[in-house]
Amino acid sequence: MNRIKTNISDSWIFKTPIAHRGLHNITIPENSLAAFKNAAKHGYPAELDIHMLNDGGIAVLHDDTLNRMTGKNGLIEDVKTEDLKKLKLLDRNGNPTEEYIPTLKETLKLAEGVLPLLIELKPPCNYGLEQTGDFEDKIAENMKDYKGDYAFISFNPHTLRALKKRMPWAYFGILVGNWTKEEFDDVNFTSGDFDFIDCWDRKLSCEWIRRYDCPILCYTIKSADEYNDAKKLSDNCTFEFPFEPQLMNLKKLTSDNRSNE
C-alpha cells in the first residue's frame, strides 16, 4: 500500500512512549497478542520483533532461540507457521500461558487502526551480514494491504535499506547499541536511508549520536529515573515492565524536552 510520507517529527513515533514488546507484565508474556491488546487498551504504541520461519512465514518473537519464551529447544527460523500455536509462551515466572508465538499477520489484524507498531527486523541467522532478499520480500508481502501506522527498526542497515527499496513510503530507524563512533560512522547515516536513530539509553550522551538533525528514539526505559534522564536527550522512548509512564504521571516526551543541542 503506497502512502504519502509526512514529516517524521509529526508522526506517532514521537508522540507517546512505546511499549517494548507490547505492554507485558508478570502474567502477560512479551510479544504476545495479549501484550499488544493491553498496549492498545492503555493508549500506547507497541514495539515488536519479527523473524522469518522455515516456510517463509513471519513470526513475532525477540530471541533467535525458543528456550527463554517457550521452554523448547531450537531456533525460531526452523519452525513452520502451522506449529506456532503449539508453542505456548511463558510468563515471567516461567509458567505456560494460553498465549502462543503470533504471526505478523495475526498481529497486524489485531493492530490495524488501534495500535501503531514499531517493528524490529531480525534477519535469519544463516544470512551473511549483507545478505538480503527473501526476508524483506516476505515482510513487504505481509504489509502490502495494511492500513495501520507502523515503522521499521533494525541493527542491520542492509536489511533496512533492502526493505526501504520495497516500501519507500515507510519510516526506517537505525538501532544503535553499545557501539563506538567508528561503528556508527560505518553505517553511513548521512546517506539519507534512515529517518531516525533508535539509541540505547546509555549512549544518548555521546555527541556523535546527537550530531545529526533528526529525531532520536531511545530504548529501553525501566524506571522513572531512566525516563527523566532520557527525556533530556531524546524525543521519545520505548519502555518496559515494571515501568509505565502513565502510572508515574509523567508527561509525554517531545522534541522540546531535548537539551544540549
N, C-alpha and C positions, 0 to 999 in steps of 0.2 A: 504494500500500500504506500503510494507516494504521498509525501507531506510537504508543507511549507515549513522550513526551519526558521524558528523565531530566535530572538536574542536569548542566549542561554541564561543570562543573569535574571531574566524574567520568567524562567521556566520553573516547573515544580521542583526541580532538583535542589534549588536553593531557597525554598520557602519554608519547609518543615523538616525537622530531623527525621532521619530514615532508620527504620527498624532493621537491624543487621540480621539477616537470615529469618526475617519475619519477627513478629512480636511473640517470642517464645518465653517460657518460664520453667518452673520446676516440673510441671506436668505436661506442658505443650512442647513437643520437640522442635528444634530448629529446622528451617527449610521444609516445614510440613504445610499441608493445606490449612490445618488448624491455626498455625502461626500466621499465615497470610490473612486468614479471615479475622484473626484477632487484631492485626495491624490495621486493616480496613475499618474495623469496628471503632478503633480509637483514633482514627484520622491520620495515621502515619503511612507514608510510602514504605515499601519493603525492598531490601536488598536480597538477592538470591544468587546461587551458584549453579552453573549448568555444565554437564558432561555429555559426550556422545556415547551411546550404548553400542553393543555388539551388532545390532541390526540397523543402526543409523538413527534410532530414536534419540530424543534429548531428555535427559533426566535432571532433576533438581537435587543436588547433594553437594556439600562442600568438599569432603575428602575424596581423594582418589580411591581409597580403600573403603570397604563396607564395615569394618570391625567396630569402630567407635560408635556409629549410629545404629547398627543393626545387630551387632554381636556375631555376625557371619564373617567368614574369611573370603578374600577375593577382591578383585578390582571392579569398580562400577562399570568400566568400559567393557568388561566381559559379560555383563548381564544383558538379557534380552528384555524388550519392553513388556512382554507378556508376563514376565516374572517379577516385576516391580512390586505388585500388590502383595506378594508373598513376603516381602522384606519389610517387616514391621519396624518402625522407628522406636528407639529407646528414649525414655525421658531422662532427666538429669540424674536420677538415682539409678539408672541402668535397668529400669523396668520396661518391658514391652508395652506399647500403646496400640491403639487401633489405627494409628496413622501409619502410612507407608511412604516409600520414596515416590513422590509425584513426578509426572512427566511435565515438560514445559507446556505442552498443550493444555493439560488439566489446570495448570497454574494460570495460564492466560485466560482460560474460560472463567475462572473464579475472579480474576483481577479486572477484567475489561470494564472500564467505566467507573470503577470504585477504588482501584488501588494502583498508583504509579509504581513501576518496577525498575530497580537498578540491577541490571543483570550482569553478573561477573562471568566472563568466558574462561573456561578451563579446558584448553586443548588436550587431546588424547596424550597419554604418557608415552605412547610409541611414536609420536610425531617428533621430528627433529625441531630444533629451536625455531627455524624459519619456515617450517613446513605449514602450508595452509591448503584448503581445498574442501574436502567433504564436510568437515565440521562447520565451516562458515556457510556452505550451501544448505545444510540441514537447518541451521538457525534461521536463515533468510526464508526458507520454505515454511517453517513454523510460524514466522511473524508476518507473512505476506498479507493476510487479511485482518490483522489485528488493529483495532482502532483505539486501544488504550494508550496511556502515556508510558514511555519507557526510555531507558538509556543503557549503554553498554560500558563496562569497565573491564580491564584485564591488566595483569603484569606483563603480558606478552604483546609488544607493539605490533608484531607481524600479524597476529590474528585480528587485532583491531583494524589495521589497515585493510586486510583482506575483506572483512565484513563491511567496512565503510564503502568499498567499491560496489558491494551488492545492495547496500542500504544507505545511500549518501544523505538521506534526509534525517537520519538518527543522530543523537548525541553520543560522542565517544570520549571516555576519560581514561587516562593512563594511571594505573595504580603504582604508587611509589612506596616501597617498603624500606628496609634497612639498607638503603643504597648509599653509595658515595656520589660526590658531584660528578665524577668521571663516568660512572654507570648511568646517571641520569642524562648526561650530555650525549651518551651513545644512542639514546632513544631518539634524539633529534626532534625535540618538542617544537622547535621553530618551523618544522615542515608544514604545519597547518593541518596535520592529520587528526589532532586531538582538540577537543573543545574545553576540557577542564582537567585538572590534576586531582587525583584522589590519593591523599597522602597519609601515611602512618602518623598519628598524632605526635609521636616523639621526634619526628623530623620537621615539624612545622616551623621551628625557629631558624632553620637553615636558610640563609639568604638566597642560595641558589635554587631553592624551591619556589620562593616568592618573587623572583625577579621578572616573571612574565605577567603581562597584563591579561590575566584570565582568572576565572573563579577557582577557588580551592575548596574541595570537599576533604574531610578527614575521617579516619577510622581508627579504632573502634572505641567509642567512649563508654566507660563502665562506671563512672562516678560523677557526682556533682562537681568535684574539684577539677577533674579532667575536662568536663564540659565548660566550666568557666575559663580554663586556660585555653581551650581550643577556640572558643568564640572570639578571642582576641586576635587570632591569626588566620582564621578560616571563615568561609562563607556559609558552611553548613557541615553537618557531621552524620555519620551513622553511629547508632548507639546499640547497646546490648544489655540484656538482663545481667545484674539486678537493677541497673539504672534505667529510669524512664523520665524524659523531660517533663511531661505533664504532671507527674507526681511531685516533682520538685518545684512546681510553679515558676519555671524559668521561661524567659522569653525565647522565641524562635531566633535562630541565627540569621543575620542579614549581612550584606556586604558592608553596612555602616558600622558593624562591630569590629571590623578589621583594624589593626593598629600597625605601627612601624612600617607603613607603606612609604 
